[in-house]
Amino acid sequence: MAATTLEPASVDGDTFLDSNELVLNMGPQHPSTHGVLRVILKLDGETVLGTDCVIGYLHRGVEKIAEDRTYQQFAPYVDRMDYVAAVSNGLGYCMAVEKLLDVEIPERAQCVRVILTELNRVASHLLWLGTHALDIGAITPVFLCFREREEVLKIFEKYCGARLTTHAFRIGGLQYETYDTFEKDCVAFCDLMEEKVKEYHDLLTGNRIWVKRTTGVGILTAEDCKAYGVTGPLLRAAGVAWDLRKAQPYCGYEKYDFEIPTREGADTFDRYIVRMREMEQSCRIIRQAVDALPSGPIKGKVAKVIKPPPGEAYVSIEAPKGELGYYVVSDGSLKPYRVRVRPPSFVNLAALDKMCRGSLVADVVAIIGTIDIVLGEVDR
């Protein structure tokens, strides 16, 4: 971090002349920014007057690359955006192209897609919980969360050979058929997680340091969420029961019985509780999907050379971090004319300034963590 005094400092048009006011660079090389994010903090002593986010350090031009790749060639690129939720990235893109093709996805493929994306949701939340707790000073949870996350990665590795950038789907259905013990492994993981979530609660939920560091910190009301376009756990922690799996069901989610966890405090602690409950609900969905897993084909009738008719399609799904949308334009050729991604990390990060103002510098670490950003998705 580097600090320089401001003479004078100006925030929102007001000029401050106190010598205690300064600008502090947090990042881009900083462990608590969860990637190469640079946050310019405008401070009055320890109090945050305002923030500016500087992004782009991980920009790779993913959307532009799509214009020079065939539809299937581009599919692995989306796995590299939110690399801790690669399965969800792949699902959204495949669904957008499938909408252009107007292809029907077999029921077995839909069911396996639900199982894999819910496993990915749990894995994403586990990584978030462990690193978020570590940021705030709790060391033990990161070891426990990575222990359980490893069990999800083992399932992914057995299924498609990858652990992180998991390319699980194909346009039209699945890349691979499930392996012999797939259902058994999924149920065993759900049994494990339901016990371990209780262990996380024992460590954190009643811990007075954790409660003090998260309660009343980074408040973002429902009105603020709507104004900034914030979705996912941040929105649900503000009392809005909005989840695309319920509001605009896809992959057969309307057949599953699950709840949308919500809270009313709209602070960092409530967002923690929402994500903890979401992991339980994901296990509930996985169990139902495994029980209902039908036999049959794993891929719809899609030509080997994918060439959608001219048109456009937008598809959004409920990714672990919020609404993940893909807008794909076809000009009738083998390559997309335009691909535009609506990443939840990028949109949610815009609310950081609103959440930080009036807080202390130490709270900024907790607030960045509670948004749960991945810079690969922010910068693309």
N, C-alpha and C positions, 0 to 999 in steps of 0.2 A: 504494500500500500504506500502511496505517496501523498503528502498533504501540502497544500499551499494556502496561504491566507488570501482572502478576497478583500480588496479595498477599491470600491465598495462591492458588496455582493448584492445581486438582484435576483429575486425569486417572485414570479408572478407579478412583475411590474413594481413590487415594493423594494425599496433600497434599504439595506441594512448596513450600518456603519460600525457596529460593535466589532472590536478586534478579535473576539472569540469566534466569529463566523469564518468558516473555511470550507474548502472543497476537498473531499477525500475520494480517491480512486479505490474502489473495491473491485479487484479483478483487473484484467481478464484472467490472470493466473492466481486463482483463489479457490481453495477446496470447498468453500461453502456456497459458491455460485453454481455448482453442479455442471461445470463446463466452462467454456471460454466466454463468459458474460462479463462485460464491464459495466459497473454501476457507478455513476458519478453522484456521490452523496453531497448535498448542500446542508451543512450542519451549523447549528448554534450550540456550541459545546457538544453534548451528547445527544441533543435533540435533532431529529431529521426535519429539515425545512422543505426538502424536495429531492427528487431523484431524476436522473436521466439514464436510460439504458442505451448502451452502445453495443449493437449486435453486428453480425456478419463475419466474425472471425472463423466460422466453420461453414461459410457459404460455398456450395459446390455446384450451383446452377442446376439442381435436379429437374426442375420443371422445364428448363430449356433443353436439357439432355433428352427428354421424352420426345421432342420433335424430330430427333435424329435416330430413334430406335423403333423397331416394330413394337406392337402392343405387348407381345410376350417378352421381348427382350428387355423392355423397361420395367417389368414387374419386380425383379430383384432390387432395383434401385430404391423403391419405396421402403424396403426393409431397413435401409440405412438412415432413415430420418429419425423416428423415435426408435432407436435401436434396442430399447428395453421392452418395446411392445411391437416387435416386427410383425407378428401374426395379425394384429389388428390393422396395421398399415396395408398388408397384402390383401386382407379381406375387402377393405374399402375400395381399393383400386380395381380388384377383380369384379366387384359388384357394379362399378361404374361402366366398365367395358361390357359386361354382360347385359346391362340395361340397353346399351347401344345395339348389341346383337339381338336383343329380345330372345334370349335363350332361357330355357327352363332348367333349373338346377335339380338334380336328383335328391330325393329326401335323405338318403344316407349321407350324401355330401354335405347337405345343410346341417345335419345333426353333428357330424364330425367337426364342421366349422365352428359350431357353437361351443363344443367341448374345448377345442384348442384355443379359441379366443378367450374363453373364461379362465382357462389355465393361465393364459398370458396376462389377463387382468390381475390375477392373484400374484403372479411373479413380479409384475410391475409395481403393485402396491407394496410387496415385501421389500423390494429394492428401495422404494421411497421411504418406508418406515425405518429401515435400518440406517440409511444415510441421514434422514431428518433427525432421528434421535441422536446420532453421532454429532451432528452440527450443534445440537443444544447441550451436549455434554454427557449423554448416556451411551456408554461404550458397549455394554452387554447386548442390547437389541440387534446391533448390526451382525454379530456372529450368529445369533439365533435366526434372524430373517434370512441370511444367506444359506443357512443350513436347510431351511424349508424350501427356499427357492431352487436349490440344487435338485430337489426331487422333481420339480417341474421341468427343469432343463434336461434331466435324464429321459423324461417322456418325449420331449421334443427331439432329442438326439436319437432315440430309438426309432422315432417316426420318420424323420427326414434327414438325419445325420448332422443337423446344425443345432447349436445351443443358443446363440445370441441373435444373429440375423437369420431368423428361422423362416425360410421360404417354403411355406407349408401348402399353399394353394396354387391352383392353375385357373386360368380363365375358363369358366365352364364347370368348375368343381374342385376336385382335389388333385394334388400331385401324386400321392401314393395311397394305397390301401393301408388300413391300420395293421399293426403287427399283432401277433397272437395274444399277448397278454395286455393289450391296450386298455380294455375296459377295466380289468382287474387293477392295473396300475393307477388309473384315474380314481377309482373308488378308494383305494388305499391312501392316495394323497389327500382326498377329502376327509377321510377318517383322521389322518394326521393333523391337517390344518385346523379342524374344529377343536382339537385339544390344544394346539399351539397358540391359537388366538387368545385363549384364556390365559396362557402364560404371558403373552404380551400385555394383556390388561393388568395382570398382577404386577408387572414390572413398571408400567407407565401410568395407567389411568388414575390411580390413587396417589402417585408419587408427587409430593408437594412441590418439588423443584420443577418437574415437568408441568404440573398444573399452573404454577406461577409464571413459567416462561411462555405458556401458550394461551392462557385464558385472557380474553380482552385484547389480544395482540392481532394486528392485521385485519381488523374488522372490514368486511365488504358486504354491504347489505344487498338484499334482493334487487332493489332499485339500481344500485351501483352495478351489479352483475349484468342486468339487462342493458344498462347504458353502455357498458364496455363490451358486451357480447360474450361475457364469461360463461362457460358451461362446465359440466362435470361436477366433481365433488365440491368445488367452490360454490357453485350455484345451489346445490342440494343442501349444503351446510347453512345456507341463508334461508332455508325453509321452502324452497321451490322444488317440488317433486317432478322434475323434468329429466327424463331418461329416454333416449331414442329407442331403446329396446322395448319400451312400453308405448311411447308416444307415436312412433312410426316403426312398428315391428318389422324386422327383417330376419332372414334365416330361420323362420318359424318360431321366433321368440314368443309370439302370442300363445303358443301351446304350453309354455312353461309357467309354473307358479312360483313367483318370487316377489319380493318387496323392494321399494325404492327407499333406501335409508335417507332420512332428512334430519336436520337439526334447526334450531332457531337463533343460536347465538352469533352465527356468521363470523366466528373468529378461528384462530389456528387450532384451538382445542376441538372445536366442533368438526372441523375438516378432518382431523385425526380420527374422531369417532365414526364419521361417515365412511371413511375408507376401511376402517376395521370391520364395520358391518357389511360393507360391499364384498369383502373377501368371504364372509360367511354366506352371503347370498349367491356368490359365484359357485361355491361348493354345492349349494342347494340346486342350482341350475345344472351343474355337471352331473350330479347323481340322476336327475330326471332324464337328461339327454342320453346317458349311458343305458338306462333302463329302456328307453324308447328307441334305441339305435336299431334301425331296420337293415335288412339285407338289400342288395341291389347294386346298381352301377354307382360309380363315384364321380362320373363326369357326364355332362350333358352333350348334346349333339353340336359340337363346335368343330369347324373346319380346321385342318392343320395350319393353314395359312389364314390368319385372322384379318379380315378386311370388312369392318363395319360399314354400313351405308352412311351417307352424309347425315349429320345430325349432331346433337349435343346431349349430354346427360350429366346430372349432378346426383351423387349418392353420398349420404352421410351416415356414419355409424357412431355408436357410443363407445369410443376408445377409453382406456383407463384414465386419461387426463381430461376428457370432455369430447365435444363433437369434432369428429375428424371427417372432413368432406373432400370429395374429389369431383372436379368439374372437367370433363373430357369432351373435346370437340373433334369430330371426325369429318374429313373432307372426302371420304371414300377411298383413300389410299391405304397402304400397309402401315403407315405411321400416323400417330395422332397429330392433328393440326395444332392442338393446344391442350395442355394439361395444367390445371391450376389446383393447388392443394390448399385446403382450409385447415391448418394445423391448430389444435387446441393450445399447445404450449405457447405459440406465437401470440395468439389472441389473448390468452389469460395473462401473459406477461405485461400487457399494456396496462393492467390494473395495479401494477407494483407501486407506482408513485402514489396512487390514492390510498393504498394500504399502509404505506410507510410513513406518511406525513404525520408528525406529532409523536412518532415512536422514538425509541432510543436506538443507537447504532447496533446494540446487541440484538434488538428485535428484528433488524433487517435480515439477519441470518435465518431466523425462524420463519420470516415471511417468505423469503425466496424458497425455502424448503417446502413450505406448505402449498405453494403453487404447483410444485412437482413438474418443473420444466426439464426438457432435454434439448440441448442446444442444436443437435442435429436436426430436430424438427423445427426449432425456431428459425434457424438460418437457412436450412435446406440448400 
